[in-house]
Amino acid sequence: MPIGDTADAPTNPRFASDIYSFGMCMIEAFSDEPPYALDDDDTILEKVFSGEGYPRSDGFADDEWALKRLTDPDWEQRISLSSAITELKLFAEREELRNSVNKTDRVCPGCSAMVGVEFSFCEACGHRVDNIVAASA
């Protein structure tokens, strides 16, 4: 498709590659490590071009792992961005409800900063803290 042509975003392969990238960002945000972190570039390219799906990491709830569909090797099978946003809003609501029960801060294992339970990541160093037990008052 020539640059400048208008195309319906859901059926545009270039837009679908953005969806794939967003999905990989979601995997990194949930797992606290870059996708394929231990693989070299050649191995990663081989996996991606062979159509191998990204393996499930520990710690993902089933509904969270469903967002992996953003990275489906077949770009036409990827879930829509609007569906992903709807799912993310549900996760945010669930996290807000869970965090409203206990307002105790946690200590970041990466930098020892205090992090409120309403946050999943330390603002000082970016370490994931949502599964850390709250600090004693």
Backbone as CSV, one residue per row, in Angstrom:
resi,resn,N_x,N_y,N_z,CA_x,CA_y,CA_z,C_x,C_y,C_z
1,MET,0.854,-1.166,0.000,0.000,0.000,0.000,0.903,1.233,0.000
2,PRO,0.754,2.124,-0.960,1.583,3.326,-1.023,1.332,4.242,0.171
3,ILE,2.397,4.923,0.581,2.271,5.877,1.682,1.304,6.973,1.262
4,GLY,0.435,7.347,2.169,-0.531,8.390,1.879,-1.895,7.839,1.510
5,ASP,-1.955,6.557,1.113,-3.255,5.960,0.825,-4.041,5.839,2.119
6,THR,-5.311,6.113,2.040,-6.138,5.926,3.219,-6.522,4.460,3.284
7,ALA,-6.510,3.953,4.465,-6.871,2.551,4.658,-7.564,2.421,5.999
8,ASP,-8.466,1.489,6.047,-9.148,1.209,7.290,-8.125,0.613,8.256
9,ALA,-7.894,1.260,9.376,-6.844,0.842,10.302,-6.919,-0.637,10.694
10,PRO,-8.086,-1.191,11.014,-8.111,-2.597,11.419,-7.631,-3.565,10.333
11,THR,-7.711,-3.175,9.074,-7.270,-4.074,8.008,-5.943,-3.637,7.403
12,ASN,-5.260,-2.723,8.047,-3.994,-2.204,7.558,-2.852,-2.944,8.253
13,PRO,-2.007,-3.690,7.498,-0.916,-4.440,8.131,0.045,-3.559,8.929
14,ARG,0.253,-2.325,8.496,1.148,-1.449,9.254,0.546,-1.113,10.615
15,PHE,-0.753,-0.877,10.663,-1.419,-0.629,11.941,-1.357,-1.889,12.799
16,ALA,-1.515,-3.048,12.174,-1.449,-4.312,12.908,-0.077,-4.519,13.534
17,SER,0.979,-4.034,12.890,2.310,-4.161,13.497,2.417,-3.262,14.728
18,ASP,1.715,-2.134,14.726,1.665,-1.284,15.921,0.932,-2.001,17.052
19,ILE,-0.127,-2.730,16.706,-0.873,-3.511,17.694,0.046,-4.571,18.305
20,TYR,0.834,-5.240,17.446,1.791,-6.244,17.916,2.779,-5.604,18.898
21,SER,3.313,-4.456,18.538,4.274,-3.760,19.407,3.634,-3.384,20.739
22,PHE,2.391,-2.913,20.692,1.667,-2.582,21.915,1.505,-3.834,22.775
23,GLY,1.189,-4.956,22.145,1.064,-6.218,22.877,2.355,-6.608,23.569
24,MET,3.470,-6.423,22.882,4.768,-6.729,23.495,5.044,-5.783,24.667
25,CYS,4.624,-4.530,24.542,4.764,-3.588,25.664,3.919,-4.041,26.852
26,MET,2.728,-4.572,26.583,1.868,-5.070,27.657,2.517,-6.270,28.341
27,ILE,3.108,-7.167,27.553,3.792,-8.323,28.131,4.931,-7.851,29.029
28,GLU,5.680,-6.872,28.568,6.786,-6.348,29.374,6.269,-5.687,30.648
29,ALA,5.194,-4.929,30.551,4.637,-4.252,31.730,4.138,-5.256,32.767
30,PHE,3.495,-6.324,32.309,2.955,-7.313,33.237,4.041,-8.219,33.812
31,SER,5.074,-8.532,33.026,6.087,-9.496,33.470,7.328,-8.843,34.071
32,ASP,7.462,-7.536,33.922,8.598,-6.784,34.458,9.927,-7.195,33.827
33,GLU,9.871,-7.664,32.592,11.097,-7.942,31.840,10.785,-7.851,30.357
34,PRO,11.775,-7.484,29.558,11.530,-7.372,28.113,11.152,-8.724,27.515
35,PRO,10.247,-8.741,26.547,9.933,-10.000,25.870,11.199,-10.588,25.249
36,TYR,11.309,-11.888,25.306,12.471,-12.602,24.752,13.782,-12.100,25.363
37,ALA,13.757,-11.696,26.619,14.912,-11.051,27.253,16.189,-11.881,27.198
38,LEU,16.077,-13.193,27.254,17.267,-14.035,27.296,17.698,-14.540,25.929
39,ASP,16.955,-14.218,24.897,17.266,-14.694,23.547,18.070,-13.658,22.777
40,ASP,18.948,-14.143,21.894,19.678,-13.209,21.035,18.782,-12.803,19.858
41,ASP,19.176,-11.770,19.144,18.349,-11.206,18.069,17.998,-12.231,17.002
42,ASP,18.956,-13.069,16.592,18.689,-14.064,15.552,17.629,-15.063,15.996
43,THR,17.694,-15.488,17.243,16.711,-16.428,17.781,15.323,-15.789,17.824
44,ILE,15.269,-14.534,18.244,13.988,-13.823,18.300,13.380,-13.720,16.907
45,LEU,14.174,-13.291,15.936,13.671,-13.161,14.565,13.183,-14.496,14.028
46,GLU,13.913,-15.565,14.319,13.502,-16.898,13.871,12.144,-17.272,14.461
47,LYS,11.954,-17.005,15.745,10.684,-17.314,16.405,9.539,-16.493,15.812
48,VAL,9.773,-15.205,15.627,8.723,-14.321,15.115,8.356,-14.689,13.682
49,PHE,9.367,-14.863,12.823,9.088,-15.145,11.410,8.553,-16.553,11.173
50,SER,8.793,-17.475,12.112,8.240,-18.823,11.961,6.792,-18.886,12.444
51,GLY,6.308,-17.793,13.052,4.923,-17.752,13.523,4.749,-18.324,14.916
52,GLU,5.851,-18.542,15.618,5.778,-19.073,16.974,5.203,-18.009,17.904
53,GLY,4.184,-18.364,18.653,3.583,-17.423,19.589,4.477,-17.195,20.791
54,TYR,4.255,-16.094,21.476,5.056,-15.782,22.660,4.639,-16.711,23.796
55,PRO,5.604,-17.318,24.512,5.253,-18.261,25.587,4.676,-17.545,26.809
56,ARG,3.754,-18.218,27.469,3.130,-17.640,28.661,4.126,-17.595,29.816
57,SER,4.197,-16.456,30.464,5.070,-16.274,31.624,4.295,-16.589,32.895
58,ASP,5.022,-16.896,33.957,4.392,-17.116,35.258,3.786,-15.817,35.760
59,GLY,2.721,-15.934,36.540,2.158,-14.769,37.194,1.039,-14.068,36.448
60,PHE,0.719,-14.520,35.242,-0.372,-13.903,34.488,-1.686,-14.593,34.839
61,ALA,-2.701,-13.813,35.190,-4.050,-14.357,35.313,-4.547,-14.672,33.902
62,ASP,-5.510,-15.567,33.785,-5.997,-15.964,32.459,-6.485,-14.773,31.647
63,ASP,-7.239,-13.873,32.286,-7.749,-12.727,31.532,-6.631,-11.760,31.159
64,GLU,-5.598,-11.664,31.977,-4.455,-10.824,31.624,-3.698,-11.434,30.442
65,TRP,-3.527,-12.748,30.479,-2.795,-13.413,29.401,-3.574,-13.347,28.087
66,ALA,-4.866,-13.174,28.156,-5.669,-13.058,26.933,-5.226,-11.862,26.096
67,LEU,-4.626,-10.855,26.731,-4.109,-9.710,25.970,-2.968,-10.113,25.050
68,LYS,-2.414,-11.291,25.268,-1.359,-11.808,24.397,-1.863,-11.905,22.957
69,ARG,-3.183,-11.945,22.794,-3.760,-11.999,21.439,-3.383,-10.775,20.616
70,LEU,-2.902,-9.723,21.280,-2.388,-8.559,20.546,-1.167,-8.941,19.715
71,THR,-0.500,-10.018,20.092,0.738,-10.430,19.419,0.545,-11.679,18.571
72,ASP,-0.676,-12.000,18.217,-0.920,-13.183,17.382,-0.056,-13.092,16.129
73,PRO,0.650,-14.189,15.779,1.495,-14.153,14.577,0.728,-13.785,13.300
74,ASP,-0.548,-14.137,13.243,-1.383,-13.773,12.089,-2.027,-12.418,12.387
75,TRP,-1.572,-11.379,11.712,-2.025,-10.023,12.030,-3.530,-9.868,11.907
76,GLU,-4.167,-10.678,11.078,-5.623,-10.571,10.918,-6.376,-11.188,12.095
77,GLN,-5.684,-11.959,12.927,-6.319,-12.600,14.081,-6.115,-11.817,15.382
78,ARG,-5.349,-10.743,15.331,-5.097,-9.958,16.546,-6.374,-9.269,17.014
79,ILE,-6.518,-9.130,18.329,-7.694,-8.437,18.847,-7.565,-6.954,18.522
80,SER,-8.676,-6.288,18.513,-8.672,-4.863,18.167,-8.126,-4.037,19.328
81,LEU,-7.648,-2.876,18.999,-7.137,-1.965,20.015,-8.252,-1.569,20.977
82,SER,-9.460,-1.364,20.465,-10.569,-0.984,21.347,-10.901,-2.105,22.330
83,SER,-10.813,-3.362,21.892,-11.040,-4.489,22.809,-9.960,-4.536,23.882
84,ALA,-8.723,-4.296,23.482,-7.616,-4.297,24.444,-7.798,-3.185,25.473
85,ILE,-8.208,-2.018,25.025,-8.416,-0.891,25.939,-9.538,-1.209,26.923
86,THR,-10.602,-1.830,26.439,-11.694,-2.235,27.323,-11.186,-3.189,28.394
87,GLU,-10.375,-4.175,27.995,-9.805,-5.124,28.952,-8.903,-4.416,29.965
88,LEU,-8.075,-3.502,29.489,-7.174,-2.780,30.388,-7.949,-1.943,31.404
89,LYS,-9.065,-1.361,30.979,-9.900,-0.595,31.912,-10.456,-1.507,33.004
90,LEU,-10.855,-2.725,32.624,-11.354,-3.683,33.616,-10.256,-4.060,34.609
91,PHE,-9.036,-4.258,34.111,-7.912,-4.565,35.001,-7.661,-3.408,35.958
92,ALA,-7.726,-2.184,35.449,-7.495,-1.001,36.283,-8.562,-0.893,37.370
93,GLU,-9.816,-1.151,37.006,-10.897,-1.107,37.988,-10.701,-2.179,39.054
94,ARG,-10.300,-3.372,38.624,-10.068,-4.468,39.565,-8.919,-4.119,40.513
95,GLU,-7.855,-3.549,39.972,-6.711,-3.162,40.800,-7.091,-2.048,41.773
96,GLU,-7.875,-1.093,41.302,-8.311,-0.002,42.179,-9.149,-0.542,43.330
97,LEU,-10.038,-1.475,43.038,-10.868,-2.073,44.078,-10.000,-2.839,45.072
98,ARG,-9.071,-3.620,44.561,-8.176,-4.398,45.419,-7.330,-3.469,46.299
99,ASN,-6.867,-2.369,45.744,-6.012,-1.446,46.487,-6.785,-0.574,47.467
100,SER,-8.085,-0.411,47.262,-8.865,0.431,48.168,-9.094,-0.251,49.508
101,VAL,-8.861,-1.549,49.569,-9.060,-2.294,50.805,-7.957,-1.990,51.814
102,ASN,-6.721,-1.838,51.357,-5.576,-1.630,52.241,-4.748,-0.469,51.706
103,LYS,-4.633,0.596,52.464,-3.932,1.795,51.996,-2.503,1.884,52.549
104,THR,-1.889,0.768,52.897,-0.535,0.765,53.433,0.473,0.793,52.290
105,ASP,1.537,1.572,52.453,2.592,1.641,51.444,3.437,0.372,51.455
106,ARG,4.124,0.158,50.334,5.066,-0.954,50.207,6.461,-0.398,49.959
107,VAL,7.471,-1.200,50.225,8.856,-0.803,49.987,9.309,-1.443,48.680
108,CYS,9.815,-0.625,47.764,10.305,-1.117,46.481,11.586,-1.923,46.704
109,PRO,11.644,-3.159,46.194,12.867,-3.948,46.353,14.016,-3.440,45.485
110,GLY,13.705,-2.625,44.484,14.740,-2.118,43.595,15.507,-0.938,44.160
111,CYS,14.796,-0.051,44.899,15.470,1.170,45.374,15.072,1.555,46.796
112,SER,14.230,0.757,47.447,13.777,0.978,48.829,12.871,2.187,49.004
113,ALA,12.359,2.745,47.918,11.411,3.857,48.019,10.058,3.329,48.490
114,MET,9.289,4.185,49.148,7.937,3.815,49.552,7.009,4.002,48.356
115,VAL,6.168,2.997,48.115,5.263,3.012,46.971,3.856,2.726,47.480
116,GLY,2.923,3.622,47.184,1.541,3.422,47.593,0.930,2.211,46.919
117,VAL,-0.015,1.579,47.594,-0.621,0.371,47.046,-1.439,0.643,45.791
118,GLU,-1.730,1.913,45.529,-2.493,2.221,44.332,-1.636,2.151,43.071
119,PHE,-0.326,1.921,43.227,0.585,1.857,42.085,1.139,0.447,41.918
120,SER,1.356,0.055,40.671,1.956,-1.245,40.376,3.454,-1.149,40.180
121,PHE,3.941,0.064,39.905,5.356,0.257,39.623,5.899,1.402,40.473
122,CYS,7.154,1.276,40.870,7.840,2.320,41.631,8.123,3.497,40.713
123,GLU,7.728,4.704,41.132,7.979,5.866,40.287,9.444,6.257,40.282
124,ALA,10.222,5.830,41.275,11.640,6.192,41.346,12.505,5.353,40.410
125,CYS,12.230,4.033,40.359,13.102,3.169,39.552,12.351,2.344,38.515
126,GLY,11.011,2.302,38.582,10.224,1.561,37.602,10.032,0.092,37.926
127,HIS,10.510,-0.363,39.077,10.386,-1.771,39.453,8.921,-2.117,39.710
128,ARG,8.505,-3.320,39.318,7.132,-3.764,39.570,6.987,-4.111,41.050
129,VAL,5.961,-3.574,41.707,5.777,-3.773,43.144,4.386,-4.266,43.511
130,ASP,3.532,-4.576,42.543,2.136,-4.887,42.875,1.964,-6.217,43.593
131,ASN,2.969,-7.077,43.598,2.826,-8.352,44.296,3.647,-8.391,45.587
132,ILE,4.055,-7.230,46.071,4.872,-7.133,47.283,3.965,-6.858,48.476
133,VAL,4.243,-7.522,49.573,3.463,-7.351,50.794,3.672,-5.938,51.330
134,ALA,2.592,-5.347,51.832,2.647,-3.978,52.357,3.573,-3.893,53.561
135,ALA,4.227,-2.742,53.697,5.135,-2.494,54.825,4.326,-2.273,56.094
136,SER,4.902,-2.597,57.224,4.235,-2.369,58.511,4.220,-0.887,58.828
137,ALA,3.134,-0.436,59.428,3.011,0.985,59.768,3.733,1.305,61.042
